[in-house]
Amino acid sequence: MITHDHFSLLKKSSYFYLKKERSSLVAMGHIWRCAHLLLYCCLLLSTVGVQGSGYLKYKDPKQPLNTRIDDLLSRMSLAEKIGQMSQIERSVATPDVIKNDYIGSVLSGGGSVPAPQATAQEWASMVTEMQKAALSTPLGIPIIYGIDAVHGHGNVYKATIFPHNVGLGATRDPELAKKIGSAVALEVRATGIPYIFAPCVAVCRDPRWGRCYESFSEDPKVVQMMTQIIPGFQGEAPPSSRGRPYVAGTRNVAACAKHYVGDGGTNKGINENNTIIDFHGLLKIHMPPYYNAVINSVSTIMVSYTSWNGVKMHANHFLVTDFLKNKLKFRGFVISDWQGLDRITSPAGSDYHLSIKLGVLAGIDMIMIPFNYTDFIGNLTSLVHDNTIPMSRIDDAVRRILRVKFTMGLFENPLPDPSLAGELGKQEHRDLAREAVRKSLVLLKNGKYGEKPVLPLPKKCGKILVAGSHADNLGNQCGGWTITWQGLQGNNLTAGTTILEGIKSTVDGSAQVVYSEEPSPDFVQKGVFNYAIVVVGEPPYSETQGDNLNLTIPAPGPSVIETVCSNVKCIVVLISGRPLVIEPYINKIDAFVAAWLPGTEGKGVADVLFGDYGFTGKLSRTWFKSVDQLPMNVGDPHYDPLFPFGFGLETHPSY
């Protein structure tokens, strides 16, 4: 098969012979020149017949999948193959870079947007420009654009933001998760993007970890149950496709189960740390969600920054190749995390050549570089040329990437569908998010000992005080991975409804709602309030910035609880990505609700507080008494929680 490398060599050779024309052997030179030009033309015609306007098997959707993959792979030069393995950040992904380096994938990092408050059309226009550059290459292989969408299309202005996974785990509702997956897929496709880095299927075993809210539960069975979000994202695979990458069409997206494997077991909850557990424990606790992900035809799997018993997961051939690819028969592609190869060494990037060698040989197929692509391409090329990395490993990686691109229809439909723009922030999706908020709320206390239940509150509630830093703060209730990587505080980040706004729109017109973020004791005492709702919690965070060894409610939360609950019947609503220390205040509180990180639809909280719907959520995490008990998970010896895993009081709607 004639490749571009052969073509280039022949072209250079013909130029060399043409220059010989003025040599003393003019006649012989003419003969050689004519013969060579004839050969050159034949080869050119042959190449055009194979790679030009003629019939191309890989472009024929009627051909069997493996035939298309084999045909395209056989035409690719090493440069084109390595380009397919390269994922770069949108900020460096110019059309020329995509075209000249044959880039296979582009991503948006957290907060990386084409413009502030960019519309769906602006996102789609950006993707289109990049895609056209990819399609203009000789083989016309489309890029696959990826983005984090861990609780909705979080990077995008006016997208629907759903509860984070810790809240969804409390619903115990896999069908709801599936519906959310479908809605998120539509909102992502509205911006022209076909691939998301979700879901996180970590089994978080220590709430001190800054990514614990990305985990559905400490119990692998709950996480397994909630992997139904994958067929929501991708579409339900028919029986013939089960266990192999599958995307139903242009209204669905390729999903990515992450972070393989054991990220939720990181020692002392320290992000990117070491998971210390034997193989049996790894298989029992952290591996089960990946069984379900593979069965549910997940397209890609992202490797974890963590180590397993001291071995970096990004360099773990046994778990990535021997177990995931060979034993579990995963047929999609394995992708690194952001600069995941760099972090194989300590300090990160200190020996990038070695990192690339270890990561690619471990079985990673696509590398989230994301900026230093020239170094990556140069180093990987040299590693192949000196036979350190065999071509068979490169071909395996590219075959897997092409399999996903073909199965999701990217070759037939590479460009955004403008008719989907209206799916972004659609009311139907906001209604679904509001339902998810209602079902995620966990009622942990309802009335002091010997007294009547406080909840649900009457809508004709007289005068009600709403207090706390999180009552009227959309950014706080959305958490991290919202508009920016770390999230933002305040009400100017995106479209949505705060909990305070939800309360005001729910109560009877005769009720008086008074809001004070941090009221004084005198204000509370003189206010003659019938009830108070105190909404406090954590500020937004993600990843390492969220690691927390004390897990106390941030100030001024405790003082607001003390001031308000000492003077009026109070309901405390905690907005957090995990259980926090609440035992010192629990006896002062009349009712206590864990609302997790509910997202943009704050009315869902008011729906349940005021009895339009009942409380049904159950703890997806153990609620500890003291951080000294951590890590403590259901089934552990000496299990002594404040509220056990699975606990949650129920109420009935008050019609």
C-alpha positions in Angstrom: 0.0 0.0 0.0 1.3 3.4 -1.0 1.4 5.8 2.0 2.1 9.5 2.2 5.7 8.7 3.2 6.2 6.8 -0.1 4.6 9.6 -2.0 6.9 12.2 -0.4 10.0 10.1 -1.2 9.0 9.7 -4.8 8.3 13.4 -5.2 11.8 14.3 -3.8 13.4 11.6 -6.1 11.8 13.0 -9.2 13.0 16.5 -8.3 16.5 15.2 -7.9 16.4 13.6 -11.4 15.0 16.7 -13.0 18.0 18.7 -11.7 20.3 16.2 -13.6 19.0 17.5 -16.9 22.0 19.8 -17.4 24.6 17.1 -16.7 27.0 16.1 -19.4 25.1 12.9 -19.9 22.1 14.8 -21.4 20.7 12.0 -23.4 20.9 9.5 -20.6 19.5 12.1 -18.3 16.5 12.6 -20.5 15.9 8.8 -20.7 16.1 8.5 -16.9 14.0 11.5 -16.4 11.3 10.3 -18.8 11.3 6.8 -17.3 11.1 8.2 -13.8 8.4 10.7 -14.6 6.3 7.9 -16.1 6.8 5.8 -13.0 6.0 8.9 -10.8 2.7 9.5 -12.8 1.7 5.9 -12.5 2.2 6.0 -8.8 0.4 9.3 -8.5 -2.6 7.9 -10.4 -2.4 4.8 -8.2 -2.4 7.0 -5.1 -5.3 9.1 -6.4 -7.2 5.9 -7.1 -6.7 4.8 -3.5 -6.8 8.0 -1.6 -8.3 10.6 -3.9 -11.7 10.9 -5.5 -12.2 7.2 -6.1 -14.0 4.7 -4.0 -12.7 4.6 -0.4 -13.9 1.7 1.8 -13.4 3.6 5.0 -15.8 6.3 3.9 -18.5 3.9 3.0 -20.9 3.4 6.0 -22.2 0.2 4.4 -18.9 -1.5 4.9 -18.4 -3.6 8.0 -16.8 -1.6 10.9 -13.5 -3.6 10.9 -13.2 -3.3 7.2 -13.4 0.5 7.4 -10.9 0.6 10.3 -8.5 -1.7 8.5 -8.7 0.3 5.3 -8.1 3.6 6.9 -5.4 2.4 9.2 -3.5 0.9 6.2 -3.4 4.3 4.5 -2.1 6.2 7.5 1.5 7.4 7.9 3.1 7.4 11.4 2.6 11.1 11.6 -1.1 10.7 11.0 -1.3 7.9 13.6 0.4 9.9 16.3 -1.8 12.8 15.4 -4.9 10.7 16.2 -3.4 9.9 19.6 -3.0 13.6 20.4 -5.6 15.6 22.3 -4.9 19.3 22.6 -6.6 22.2 24.3 -8.8 24.5 22.3 -6.6 27.5 23.1 -3.8 26.0 21.0 -5.9 24.2 18.4 -5.7 26.5 15.4 -6.8 25.2 12.1 -3.2 25.1 10.9 -2.1 23.0 13.9 -5.0 20.6 13.4 -4.2 20.3 9.7 -0.4 20.2 9.8 -0.1 17.8 12.8 -3.2 15.6 11.9 -4.6 16.3 15.4 -7.2 13.7 16.4 -8.9 15.4 19.3 -9.4 18.7 20.9 -10.8 19.5 24.4 -12.0 22.4 26.5 -10.4 22.4 30.0 -12.6 23.7 32.9 -13.5 27.2 32.0 -12.0 27.2 28.5 -14.6 28.8 26.3 -14.7 30.5 22.9 -15.9 33.7 24.5 -17.4 34.8 27.8 -21.0 33.8 28.0 -20.7 32.2 24.5 -23.9 31.1 22.9 -24.6 27.6 21.6 -24.0 29.0 18.1 -20.6 30.4 19.0 -19.5 27.1 20.4 -20.7 25.2 17.3 -19.0 27.7 15.1 -15.7 27.1 16.9 -16.1 23.3 16.6 -17.0 23.7 12.9 -13.9 25.7 12.1 -11.7 23.1 13.8 -13.5 20.2 12.1 -13.2 21.7 8.7 -9.4 21.9 9.2 -9.4 18.2 10.1 -11.5 17.3 7.1 -9.1 19.2 4.8 -6.3 16.8 5.6 -5.5 14.1 2.9 -7.5 11.4 4.7 -10.1 13.7 6.2 -10.3 12.1 9.6 -12.6 14.2 11.8 -11.5 15.4 15.2 -13.5 14.3 18.3 -14.1 17.3 20.5 -14.3 16.5 24.2 -15.5 18.5 27.3 -16.2 17.9 31.0 -20.0 17.6 31.6 -20.0 16.1 35.1 -23.3 17.6 36.2 -24.7 19.1 33.0 -22.8 21.1 30.4 -21.1 23.0 33.1 -18.7 25.1 31.0 -21.5 26.7 29.0 -23.5 29.8 29.9 -27.2 29.1 30.5 -26.8 25.3 30.4 -28.9 23.3 32.9 -26.8 22.4 35.9 -27.9 19.1 37.5 -27.1 18.0 41.1 -23.6 16.6 41.4 -23.2 12.8 41.6 -23.2 12.7 45.4 -26.8 14.0 45.3 -27.8 11.7 42.4 -26.6 8.7 44.4 -29.0 9.7 47.2 -31.9 9.3 44.8 -31.2 5.6 44.2 -32.9 6.2 40.9 -31.1 4.8 37.9 -33.9 5.7 35.5 -33.6 9.3 36.6 -29.9 9.1 36.0 -30.5 7.8 32.5 -33.0 10.6 31.7 -30.4 13.1 33.0 -27.8 11.5 30.7 -30.1 12.0 27.7 -30.8 15.7 28.6 -27.1 16.4 29.1 -26.2 14.8 25.8 -28.7 17.0 24.0 -27.3 20.2 25.6 -23.7 19.2 24.8 -24.7 18.4 21.2 -26.4 21.8 21.0 -23.0 23.3 21.2 -21.6 21.0 18.5 -19.6 18.8 20.8 -19.9 14.9 20.5 -17.8 13.6 23.5 -17.9 14.2 27.2 -15.6 13.2 30.1 -18.3 11.7 32.2 -19.5 9.9 34.2 -17.2 9.7 37.2 -17.6 6.2 38.6 -15.3 6.6 41.5 -16.2 4.9 44.7 -15.3 7.6 47.2 -14.2 6.0 50.5 -13.0 9.2 52.3 -15.0 12.5 52.2 -11.8 14.4 52.9 -11.1 13.9 49.1 -11.8 17.0 47.1 -13.5 15.0 44.4 -15.9 13.1 46.6 -19.0 15.0 45.3 -18.2 13.5 41.8 -18.8 10.0 43.2 -22.3 8.6 43.4 -21.5 6.7 46.7 -19.1 5.0 49.0 -20.9 1.7 48.1 -19.9 0.2 44.8 -23.4 -1.3 44.3 -24.9 2.2 44.3 -22.3 3.4 41.8 -22.9 0.4 39.6 -26.7 1.1 39.7 -26.1 4.7 38.6 -24.0 3.8 35.6 -27.3 3.8 33.8 -26.4 7.4 33.1 -24.1 5.9 30.3 -26.9 4.6 28.1 -28.5 8.0 28.7 -25.5 9.8 27.3 -24.8 7.4 24.5 -28.2 5.9 23.8 -29.3 2.3 24.6 -27.1 -0.2 22.8 -28.9 -3.0 21.0 -28.0 -6.5 22.1 -25.7 -6.9 19.2 -23.6 -4.0 20.3 -23.6 -4.5 24.1 -20.1 -4.5 25.5 -18.6 -2.6 22.6 -18.5 1.2 22.0 -21.8 2.5 20.9 -23.4 6.0 20.3 -26.9 6.0 18.9 -26.6 9.1 16.8 -26.3 12.8 16.6 -28.5 13.4 19.6 -26.2 11.4 21.8 -22.5 11.7 22.9 -19.6 9.4 23.5 -19.2 8.9 27.2 -16.0 8.4 29.4 -16.0 6.4 32.6 -13.4 7.8 35.0 -10.9 7.6 36.7 -9.6 4.1 36.3 -9.1 2.7 38.8 -9.2 3.3 42.6 -9.3 7.1 42.6 -11.9 7.1 45.3 -9.6 5.1 47.6 -6.8 7.6 47.7 -5.0 7.5 51.0 -6.3 10.0 53.6 -8.5 11.6 50.9 -5.5 13.3 49.3 -6.1 14.0 45.6 -3.8 12.2 43.2 -2.3 10.1 46.1 -1.8 6.4 46.6 -4.6 3.9 46.9 -3.3 1.2 49.3 -5.4 -2.0 48.9 -4.8 -5.5 47.8 -6.0 -6.8 44.4 -9.0 -8.5 46.0 -10.0 -5.3 47.6 -9.5 -3.4 44.4 -11.8 -5.8 42.6 -14.4 -5.8 45.3 -14.7 -2.0 45.9 -13.3 0.0 43.0 -13.5 -2.2 39.9 -17.3 -3.1 39.8 -18.5 0.1 38.2 -16.2 -0.5 35.3 -17.8 -3.9 34.7 -21.1 -2.1 34.3 -19.6 0.7 32.2 -18.1 -1.8 29.7 -21.3 -3.9 29.5 -23.2 -0.6 28.9 -20.9 0.0 25.9 -19.0 3.0 27.2 -16.9 4.5 24.5 -13.9 5.6 26.4 -12.2 5.2 29.9 -10.0 7.8 31.5 -7.0 6.7 33.7 -6.6 8.1 37.2 -3.8 10.3 38.5 -3.6 8.1 41.5 -1.2 5.2 42.2 -2.1 1.7 43.2 0.2 0.5 45.9 2.9 2.9 44.7 2.5 2.3 40.9 1.2 5.2 38.9 -2.0 4.2 37.2 -0.9 6.0 34.0 2.1 3.5 33.9 0.2 0.4 35.0 0.3 -2.1 32.1 -1.3 -4.8 34.2 -4.4 -2.9 35.0 -4.8 -0.9 31.8 -3.8 -3.6 29.2 -3.9 -7.0 30.9 -7.1 -6.4 32.9 -9.1 -3.7 31.2 -8.4 -4.4 27.6 -7.7 -8.1 27.6 -9.7 -9.5 30.5 -12.7 -7.1 30.5 -12.5 -7.0 26.7 -12.9 -3.2 26.6 -12.8 -2.2 22.9 -13.1 1.6 23.2 -10.1 3.9 23.7 -8.2 4.6 26.9 -7.5 8.3 27.5 -5.1 9.9 29.9 -6.1 12.6 32.3 -5.0 16.2 31.8 -1.1 16.1 31.7 -1.5 12.6 33.1 1.7 11.4 31.4 3.7 14.3 32.8 2.7 13.4 36.3 4.1 9.8 36.1 7.4 11.4 37.2 8.1 13.5 40.2 8.4 16.3 39.7 5.9 16.3 36.9 7.4 16.6 33.5 11.0 16.0 34.7 11.5 13.2 32.1 8.7 13.6 29.5 10.4 11.1 27.1 10.2 8.4 29.8 6.7 9.4 30.8 5.5 9.0 27.2 7.2 5.6 26.9 5.7 4.3 30.1 2.2 5.7 29.5 1.9 4.5 25.9 3.4 1.1 26.7 1.0 0.8 29.6 -1.9 0.9 27.1 -3.0 4.5 27.0 -4.4 5.3 23.5 -5.2 9.0 23.5 -3.1 11.5 25.4 -4.6 14.6 26.9 -1.4 16.5 26.3 -3.0 19.3 26.3 -0.6 22.2 25.4 2.9 20.8 24.7 1.9 18.9 21.6 5.1 19.4 19.6 7.2 17.7 22.4 4.7 14.9 22.6 4.7 14.2 18.9 8.5 14.5 18.6 9.2 12.2 21.5 6.6 9.6 20.5 7.9 9.6 17.0 11.4 9.0 18.1 10.3 6.2 20.5 8.7 4.4 17.5 11.6 5.0 15.2 14.1 3.4 17.7 11.7 0.5 18.3 11.2 1.3 22.0 7.4 1.4 21.3 6.4 -1.1 18.6 4.1 -0.1 15.7 1.7 -2.7 16.9 1.1 -0.6 20.1 0.5 2.5 18.0 -1.9 0.6 15.7 -3.8 -0.7 18.6 -4.3 2.8 20.0 -5.3 4.2 16.6 -7.6 1.3 15.8 -9.5 1.9 19.1 -9.8 5.7 18.4 -11.1 5.0 14.9 -13.5 2.4 16.2 -15.1 5.1 18.4 -15.2 7.7 15.7 -16.8 5.3 13.2 -19.3 3.8 15.6 -20.5 7.3 16.7 -21.1 8.3 13.1 -18.5 11.1 13.1 -17.3 10.4 9.6 -20.9 10.7 8.3 -21.9 13.6 10.5 -18.7 15.5 11.5 -20.3 19.0 11.7 -22.6 20.4 14.4 -26.4 20.2 13.8 -27.7 23.8 14.1 -31.2 22.6 14.7 -30.2 21.4 18.2 -29.1 24.9 19.5 -32.5 25.3 21.3 -31.7 22.2 23.5 -29.4 24.3 25.7 -31.0 25.2 29.0 -34.4 23.9 27.7 -37.2 24.1 30.2 -37.9 20.4 30.0 -34.3 19.8 31.1 -34.7 22.3 33.9 -37.8 20.6 35.1 -35.9 17.3 35.1 -33.1 18.9 37.1 -35.7 20.2 39.6 -37.0 16.7 40.0 -33.5 15.4 40.6 -33.0 18.1 43.3 -36.2 17.0 45.0 -35.2 13.3 45.0 -31.7 14.0 46.1 -32.6 15.8 49.4 -32.0 13.7 52.5 -34.0 14.6 55.6 -31.8 13.7 58.6 -33.8 15.2 61.4 -37.4 16.3 61.6 -38.3 17.8 65.0 -36.6 17.7 68.4 -37.1 14.7 70.6 -40.6 14.5 71.9 -41.9 17.2 69.6 -44.0 17.1 66.4 -42.3 17.0 63.0 -41.4 20.4 61.6 -41.5 19.5 57.9 -43.2 20.0 55.7 -43.7 23.6 56.4 -47.0 25.3 55.8 -47.1 27.6 52.8 -49.2 30.0 54.9 -46.3 30.3 57.3 -46.7 33.8 58.6 -43.3 35.4 58.8 -40.3 33.3 57.8 -36.6 34.2 58.1 -34.2 32.9 55.4 -30.6 33.2 56.5 -27.1 32.0 55.5 -24.5 32.4 52.9 -26.0 29.8 50.5 -29.6 30.8 50.5 -29.3 33.4 47.7 -26.1 32.3 46.0 -26.4 30.3 42.7 -22.7 29.7 42.5 -22.5 28.1 45.9 -25.4 25.8 45.2 -23.9 24.7 41.9 -20.3 24.0 43.2 -17.2 23.2 41.2 -17.1 22.4 37.5 -19.6 25.2 36.9 -18.6 27.9 34.3 -15.0 27.6 35.6 -13.0 24.6 36.8 -13.2 25.7 40.4 -16.7 27.2 40.2 -17.8 30.7 41.1 -19.7 32.3 43.9 -22.6 34.8 43.4 -25.5 35.1 41.1 -24.0 36.4 37.9 -22.4 33.2 36.6 -25.3 31.6 34.7 -29.0 31.3 34.5 -30.8 29.6 37.4 -33.0 29.9 40.5 -31.6 30.3 44.0 -33.1 28.5 47.0 -34.4 31.9 48.3 -36.1 32.6 45.0 -37.6 29.1 45.2 -38.9 29.8 48.6 -40.4 33.1 47.7 -42.2 31.6 44.7 -43.6 28.7 46.7 -45.1 30.2 49.8 -48.6 31.6 50.0 -49.0 35.3 49.1 -49.9 36.0 52.7 -46.5 34.8 54.0 -43.7 37.3 54.6 -40.2 36.1 53.6 -37.4 38.1 55.2 -33.8 37.4 54.0 -30.7 38.2 56.0 -27.4 36.5 55.1 -25.9 36.9 58.6 -28.5 38.2 61.0 -27.6 39.5 64.4 -29.1 38.0 67.6 -31.1 41.2 68.1 -32.5 41.1 64.6 -33.7 37.5 65.1 -35.1 38.1 68.5 -37.1 41.2 67.5 -38.2 39.8 64.2 -41.0 37.6 65.6 -40.5 34.9 63.1 -42.6 31.8 62.9 -39.9 29.8 61.2 -36.3 30.2 60.0 -34.6 28.4 57.1 -30.8 28.6 57.5 -28.9 27.6 54.3 -25.1 27.3 54.8 -22.3 25.1 53.5 -19.1 24.9 51.5 -17.8 27.3 48.8 -17.3 25.9 45.3 -14.1 23.8 44.7 -12.8 21.0 42.6 -10.0 18.5 42.8 -7.0 19.2 45.1 -8.4 22.6 46.1 -11.2 20.7 47.7 -9.1 18.4 49.9 -10.1 19.1 53.5 -8.8 17.4 56.6 -11.2 19.0 59.1 -14.5 19.1 57.2 -16.1 21.8 59.4 -18.9 24.0 58.1 -17.1 27.2 56.9 -17.6 30.4 58.7 -19.9 32.1 59.3 -22.1 29.1 59.0 -21.8 27.8 62.5 -22.4 31.2 64.1 -25.5 31.7 61.9 -26.9 28.3 63.0 -26.2 29.3 66.6 -27.8 32.7 66.4 -30.9 31.7 64.5 -31.6 28.3 66.0 -31.2 29.6 69.5 -34.1 32.0 69.0 -36.6 30.5 66.5 -37.7 27.1 65.2 -35.2 26.4 62.5 -34.6 24.2 59.5 -30.9 23.9 58.5 -30.2 23.1 54.8 -26.6 22.1 54.2 -25.1 22.8 50.8 -22.0 20.6 50.5 -20.2 18.1 48.4 -20.0 15.6 51.3 -21.0 15.2 54.9 -19.5 17.9 57.2 -19.2 18.0 61.0 -22.7 18.7 62.3 -22.8 16.9 65.6 -22.0 20.1 67.7 -25.2 21.8 66.4 -27.6 19.0 65.8 -29.4 19.3 69.1 -30.1 23.0 68.5 -31.5 22.3 65.1 -35.2 21.4 64.7 -34.9 19.9 61.2 -31.8 19.1 59.2 -31.6 18.6 55.4 -28.6 17.5 53.4 -29.1 19.2 50.0 -25.6 18.4 48.5 -24.8 20.6 45.5 -28.2 20.9 43.8 -27.3 23.0 40.7 -29.3 25.7 39.0 -32.8 24.6 40.0 -33.2 25.8 43.6 -37.0 25.6 43.4 -36.5 21.8 43.9 -35.5 22.5 47.5 -38.6 24.6 48.2 -40.8 22.0 46.6 -40.0 19.5 49.3 -39.6 21.9 52.3 -43.2 23.1 51.7 -44.7 19.7 51.0 -45.5 19.7 47.3 -43.4 16.6 47.3 -42.2 14.3 50.1 -38.6 13.6 51.2 -37.4 10.3 49.8 -33.6 10.6 49.5 -31.3 8.2 51.3 -27.7 8.8 52.3 -25.2 7.6 49.7 -22.5 8.3 52.2 -21.9 7.5 55.8 -22.3 10.7 58.0 -19.5 10.6 60.5 -19.5 12.1 64.0 -15.9 13.2 63.9 -13.1 13.3 61.3 -11.1 11.2 63.6 -13.3 8.3 62.5 -12.3 8.6 58.8 -12.2 6.7 56.7 -15.3 4.9 57.8 -17.7 3.2 55.4 -20.7 1.0 55.7 -19.7 -2.6 56.6 -16.5 -1.5 58.4 -15.8 -2.9 61.9 -16.5 -0.4 64.6 -19.0 1.4 62.4 -20.3 4.2 64.6 -21.8 7.0 62.4 -23.9 10.0 63.3 -26.3 8.9 60.5 -25.7 5.6 58.8 -25.4 4.9 55.1 -28.9 4.6 53.6 -30.5 6.6 56.3 -33.2 9.2 55.4 -36.5 10.2 56.9 -39.5 10.4 54.7 -42.4 12.8 54.6 -45.6 12.8 52.5 -46.8 15.6 50.3 -49.2 17.9 52.1 -52.1 18.5 49.7 
